[in-house]
Amino acid sequence: MEKKTIYDWLSHRLWLIIRDAETLAPRFSIRLTGASVLVGLAGLLVLCFFAGLMFYQLIGYFQSRTQNENDIKRQIVSLAMSIDSLSEALEARDRYINDLKLVMLGETPYNNVRKDSGNANAVKVNPEEVAKINPLDSSFRNEFEMEASATRPVRNAANAQLKSFVFFTPLKGVLLGKFEPQQQHYGVDIVARKNEPIKAVADGTVIISSWTQDSGYTIGIQHKNQLISFYKHNSVLLRKTGETVRAGDIIAIIGNSGELTDGPHLHFELWYNGSPVNPEQYISF
């Protein structure tokens, strides 16, 4: 018997006939060759390959989409928790600021502020309106301040940590009032020309920007390492509570506001770890 070659197999003709199972009558027939059968099988394999590849990509797409949705849900939950934490932190900061007002100023300041018509950043309060809202009992306040000052520690010696700080001079002028804690004078008084700007002595955050009956327009700045500076008796406040300032930034204008003043000047105080310190030991006025 003659052996067939590959060409013979590819060119060999075949009939594919589909018959009725009962009558054996032909229903469908097609003439094929070995080459056409081989091509058909190859095409079927290619089609199956691409179908499987598309199915795999679709599975990957839906898995990725599900993963992204889960990530978004986790981010939303995380953001909601962060917002809650931020709200609590803001409430704690407000309570801290109010406590500082009570402890440092020895009275209840009223933060009924409005923008000054001449400066978009200026903060000013009408003292008469504040007094009408809740008048202060002067004798009770004086008694409270005397008790508070009797137990308030004072740092007379220069602190080594404060000596390492570089302070900006808040106001260039004549130093008239000295630091005398025994007389309840916890800062220094500086006299300068009218409308002279008051500057921050160091970087920090404004924790008080309001009017008080005794100190007038007062601004306080929280610095690093438990250091706080106060600037009192101003005519205008140029920074509001919560604002960040840099050393040398203008924060107020010299004035003569409040009951405890007898002329235009700046009353400047430095507090370290809750105790007043002598500003002259660290700043050249």
C-alpha positions as CSV (number, residue, x, y, z in Angstrom):
1,M,0.0,0.0,0.0
2,E,1.4,3.4,-1.0
3,K,2.2,5.6,2.0
4,K,0.3,9.0,1.9
5,T,2.2,12.2,2.2
6,I,1.2,15.3,4.2
7,Y,0.0,16.9,1.0
8,D,-2.2,13.9,0.3
9,W,-3.8,14.2,3.7
10,L,-4.4,17.9,3.3
11,S,-5.8,17.6,-0.2
12,H,-7.9,14.5,0.5
13,R,-11.6,15.2,-0.1
14,L,-14.2,14.2,2.5
15,W,-18.0,14.5,2.7
16,L,-19.7,15.5,5.9
17,I,-23.3,14.2,5.7
18,I,-26.0,14.6,8.4
19,R,-28.9,12.2,7.9
20,D,-32.3,11.7,9.5
21,A,-32.1,9.1,12.3
22,E,-35.3,7.3,11.2
23,T,-35.3,7.6,7.4
24,L,-31.6,8.0,6.9
25,A,-32.4,10.7,4.4
26,P,-29.6,13.3,4.1
27,R,-30.4,16.6,5.8
28,F,-27.1,18.4,5.4
29,S,-23.9,17.7,3.6
30,I,-20.6,19.6,3.0
31,R,-17.5,18.7,1.2
32,L,-14.3,19.1,3.1
33,T,-10.6,18.6,2.7
34,G,-8.0,17.8,5.3
35,A,-6.7,21.4,4.9
36,S,-10.1,22.9,5.6
37,V,-10.6,20.7,8.7
38,L,-7.2,21.8,10.0
39,V,-7.9,25.4,9.3
40,G,-11.3,25.1,11.0
41,L,-9.8,23.5,14.1
42,A,-7.1,26.2,14.3
43,G,-9.8,29.0,14.0
44,L,-11.8,27.4,16.8
45,L,-8.8,27.3,19.0
46,V,-8.0,30.9,18.3
47,L,-11.6,31.9,19.0
48,C,-11.6,30.0,22.3
49,F,-8.3,31.7,23.2
50,F,-9.6,35.2,22.6
51,A,-12.9,34.4,24.3
52,G,-11.0,33.2,27.4
53,L,-8.7,36.2,27.4
54,M,-11.7,38.6,27.2
55,F,-13.4,36.7,30.0
56,Y,-10.3,37.0,32.2
57,Q,-10.1,40.7,31.6
58,L,-13.7,41.2,32.5
59,I,-13.2,39.3,35.7
60,G,-10.2,41.5,36.5
61,Y,-12.1,44.7,35.7
62,F,-15.0,43.8,38.0
63,Q,-12.6,42.7,40.7
64,S,-10.7,46.0,40.4
65,R,-13.9,48.0,40.4
66,T,-15.1,46.2,43.6
67,Q,-11.7,46.8,45.2
68,N,-11.9,50.5,44.3
69,E,-15.4,50.8,45.7
70,N,-14.2,49.2,49.0
71,D,-11.3,51.6,49.1
72,I,-13.6,54.5,48.6
73,K,-15.8,53.3,51.4
74,R,-12.8,52.9,53.7
75,Q,-11.7,56.4,52.8
76,I,-15.2,57.8,53.5
77,V,-15.2,56.2,56.9
78,S,-11.7,57.4,57.6
79,L,-12.6,61.0,56.5
80,A,-15.7,60.9,58.7
81,M,-13.6,59.8,61.7
82,S,-11.1,62.5,60.9
83,I,-13.8,65.2,60.7
84,D,-15.1,64.0,64.1
85,S,-11.6,64.2,65.6
86,L,-11.1,67.6,64.1
87,S,-14.3,68.9,65.5
88,E,-13.3,67.6,69.0
89,A,-9.9,69.2,68.6
90,L,-11.5,72.6,67.6
91,E,-13.8,72.4,70.6
92,A,-10.9,71.6,72.9
93,R,-9.0,74.6,71.4
94,D,-11.9,76.9,72.0
95,R,-12.2,75.7,75.6
96,Y,-8.4,76.2,76.0
97,I,-8.6,79.7,74.7
98,N,-11.5,80.6,77.0
99,D,-9.5,79.2,80.0
100,L,-6.5,81.3,79.1
101,K,-8.7,84.4,79.0
102,L,-9.9,83.6,82.5
103,V,-6.6,82.6,84.0
104,M,-4.3,85.1,82.3
105,L,-6.5,88.2,82.3
106,G,-8.3,87.5,85.6
107,E,-11.7,88.4,84.0
108,T,-14.3,87.3,81.5
109,P,-13.5,88.8,78.1
110,Y,-16.3,89.3,75.6
111,N,-15.5,88.4,72.0
112,N,-18.3,90.4,70.4
113,V,-16.0,91.5,67.6
114,R,-16.7,93.2,64.3
115,K,-14.5,94.2,61.3
116,D,-13.1,97.7,61.4
117,S,-14.4,99.8,58.5
118,G,-10.9,101.0,57.6
119,N,-9.2,97.7,57.5
120,A,-10.6,94.3,56.4
121,N,-8.5,92.5,58.9
122,A,-9.0,94.9,61.8
123,V,-10.9,93.6,64.8
124,K,-12.7,96.1,67.0
125,V,-15.4,96.0,69.7
126,N,-17.7,98.6,71.2
127,P,-17.0,98.6,75.0
128,E,-20.4,100.3,75.7
129,E,-22.3,97.5,74.0
130,V,-20.2,94.9,76.0
131,A,-21.0,96.6,79.3
132,K,-24.7,96.6,78.5
133,I,-24.7,92.9,77.8
134,N,-23.2,91.8,81.2
135,P,-21.8,94.6,83.5
136,L,-18.8,93.5,85.6
137,D,-18.7,93.9,89.4
138,S,-15.5,95.8,89.9
139,S,-15.1,95.1,93.6
140,F,-15.5,91.4,93.1
141,R,-13.1,91.4,90.2
142,N,-10.4,93.2,92.2
143,E,-10.8,90.8,95.1
144,F,-10.4,87.9,92.7
145,E,-7.3,89.3,91.0
146,M,-5.7,89.9,94.4
147,E,-6.3,86.3,95.4
148,A,-5.0,85.0,92.1
149,S,-1.8,87.2,92.2
150,A,-1.0,86.1,95.8
151,T,-0.6,82.5,94.7
152,R,0.8,83.1,91.2
153,P,4.5,82.0,90.9
154,V,6.9,84.5,89.3
155,R,10.1,83.7,87.5
156,N,12.6,86.4,88.5
157,A,15.7,84.7,87.2
158,A,16.4,84.4,83.5
159,N,15.5,81.0,82.2
160,A,18.1,79.3,80.2
161,Q,15.7,78.0,77.6
162,L,14.2,81.4,77.0
163,K,17.7,82.8,76.7
164,S,18.1,80.6,73.6
165,F,15.1,82.2,71.9
166,V,15.5,85.0,69.4
167,F,12.7,87.6,70.0
168,F,11.5,90.4,67.7
169,T,11.0,93.7,69.4
170,P,7.3,94.4,69.6
171,L,7.6,98.2,69.7
172,K,10.5,100.6,69.7
173,G,10.0,103.4,72.2
174,V,10.6,104.6,75.7
175,L,10.3,102.0,78.5
176,L,8.4,103.7,81.4
177,G,6.7,100.9,83.3
178,K,9.0,98.1,84.7
179,F,8.1,94.5,85.5
180,E,6.9,94.6,89.1
181,P,5.0,91.4,90.0
182,Q,4.7,92.5,93.6
183,Q,2.6,95.4,92.4
184,Q,0.6,93.1,90.1
185,H,2.3,94.6,87.1
186,Y,3.3,91.5,85.1
187,G,4.8,93.2,82.1
188,V,6.5,96.4,80.8
189,D,5.0,99.6,79.5
190,I,6.4,101.1,76.3
191,V,5.5,104.6,75.1
192,A,5.9,105.5,71.3
193,R,4.5,107.8,68.7
194,K,0.8,107.7,67.8
195,N,-0.4,105.0,65.4
196,E,2.9,103.0,65.8
197,P,2.4,99.3,64.7
198,I,2.7,96.5,67.3
199,K,4.6,93.4,66.1
200,A,4.6,89.8,67.1
201,V,7.8,88.8,69.1
202,A,7.9,85.3,67.7
203,D,6.0,82.8,65.5
204,G,2.8,81.5,66.9
205,T,-1.0,81.4,66.9
206,V,-3.4,84.1,68.0
207,I,-5.4,82.7,71.0
208,I,-7.0,86.0,72.1
209,S,-8.1,89.0,70.0
210,S,-10.8,90.9,72.0
211,W,-11.7,93.8,74.2
212,T,-11.6,93.6,78.0
213,Q,-12.8,96.3,80.4
214,D,-9.4,96.7,82.2
215,S,-6.9,96.0,79.3
216,G,-8.9,97.4,76.4
217,Y,-8.1,95.9,73.0
218,T,-5.9,92.9,73.8
219,I,-4.2,90.3,71.7
220,G,-2.4,87.2,72.9
221,I,-0.2,84.8,70.9
222,Q,0.7,81.2,71.8
223,H,4.3,80.4,70.9
224,K,6.2,77.1,71.1
225,N,7.5,75.6,74.4
226,Q,4.6,76.9,76.6
227,L,5.4,80.6,75.9
228,I,2.6,83.2,75.5
229,S,2.9,86.9,74.8
230,F,0.2,89.6,75.5
231,Y,-0.2,93.0,73.9
232,K,-2.7,95.3,75.7
233,H,-4.3,98.8,75.5
234,N,-4.2,98.8,71.7
235,S,-6.4,101.1,69.5
236,V,-7.0,98.5,66.8
237,L,-6.4,94.7,66.5
238,L,-5.3,93.5,63.1
239,R,-5.4,89.8,63.7
240,K,-8.2,87.4,64.8
241,T,-8.3,84.4,67.0
242,G,-6.9,81.3,65.3
243,E,-4.7,83.1,62.8
244,T,-1.0,82.1,62.5
245,V,1.6,84.9,62.7
246,R,5.3,85.1,62.1
247,A,7.9,87.1,64.1
248,G,7.7,90.7,63.1
249,D,4.2,90.6,61.7
250,I,2.1,93.7,62.5
251,I,-0.7,92.5,64.8
252,A,-2.1,95.8,66.3
253,I,-1.8,99.6,66.6
254,I,-0.7,101.3,69.8
255,G,-3.5,102.9,71.7
256,N,-5.0,103.9,75.1
257,S,-8.0,101.6,75.5
258,G,-9.2,100.0,78.7
259,E,-9.6,101.3,82.3
260,L,-6.1,100.5,83.5
261,T,-4.2,103.0,81.4
262,D,-3.4,106.7,81.7
263,G,-2.0,107.4,78.2
264,P,-1.2,105.8,74.8
265,H,1.3,103.0,75.3
266,L,1.8,99.2,74.9
267,H,1.6,97.0,77.9
268,F,3.6,93.9,77.0
269,E,3.7,90.6,78.9
270,L,5.6,87.3,78.5
271,W,4.3,84.2,80.2
272,Y,6.3,81.0,80.4
273,N,4.8,77.7,81.7
274,G,1.9,79.6,83.3
275,S,4.1,82.2,85.1
276,P,5.0,85.8,84.1
277,V,8.7,86.6,83.3
278,N,10.5,89.9,82.9
279,P,10.5,90.8,79.2
280,E,13.6,93.0,79.6
281,Q,15.7,89.9,80.3
282,Y,15.1,88.6,76.8
283,I,14.1,91.5,74.5
284,S,15.8,94.8,73.8
285,F,13.2,97.6,73.7
